[in-house]
Amino acid sequence: MQHLKYLTGYPAGLQEKVKKLIADEQLGPYLVKRYPGTHQVQTDRALYEYCAELKREHLRNGAQIDKVTYDSKLDVVRHALGLHTSISRVQGGKLKAKKEIRIASLFRDAAPEFLKMIVVHELAHLKESDHNKAFYRLCEFMQPGYHQIEFDLRLYLTHRDLKKNQT
């Protein structure tokens, strides 16, 4: 049967249910039924505005975001779906830090809930650097149902890998 690399941290019983969905060829229909559409955030500029709006809504006192982009290398190089970085440079005797968020370009064609989940996750890192309880509480505050959407995103990635391996 399949090795579920995106679901390794989940209980064995849940993984078995996913394997059954895959065996019965029901994973794709499940995802399409739950997440039928795709978002309209296609450019880096639109992605920046999308992130800035979420930040304004939920993290008014958070650090300013200087750059937000889709990154085609993220999925392949870093095995990450999103990345937040702080780049420090010396300018005129002062240390300036720029905050950047990079989102894997595979999310250009994903459901809006998945894009929001990744953006929320990266924005939460502006306040909480570790994946601790406070971090996940903040994610849940910014996107109710965060944990279910994260799980479904893992199902989406599993389905995407299965489709890629079939071709």
C-alpha positions, 0 to 999 in steps of 0.5 A: 500500500501507499506510504503517506509521507504527508500524514506520518504524524497522524494516528494509524487508524486515520492513515488506514482510512486515507489508504482506503479512500485511495484504494477506492479511488475516492480521495479525488472526489472527496477533495473536489466535493469539499474544495470545488473552486480555485482562488483568483490570487495569481500574481505576486502583487495580488498575493502581497495584497492578500497577505497584507489584508489578512495581516491588517485584519488579524495582526495589526501589531505584527512586523511589517511584511516587505515582500510576498511571492510565489516561489517555484523552487520551494516545493522542490528545494526546501520541501516546504509549502511556505517560508518566512524569512528575515533578511538583515542588511546594514544600511548607512550604519543601521541594521535593517531587517526585511520580512519576506514570505514565499509561498510554493507556486503549486498554490496558484491553482489550489483551493482558496482555503489552502492558500489562506491556510499557508498564508495564515501559517506564515503570518503566525510565524511573525508573532510565534517562531515555534510550532507551539500551542500559542502558534496554533491558537493564533492560526485557529484564530485567523482561520477557524477550522485551521486544523481540518484544512491543514489535514485536507491540504495534506490529503491534497498533496498526497492526491497530487503526488499520486496523480504525478506518479500515474503519469 
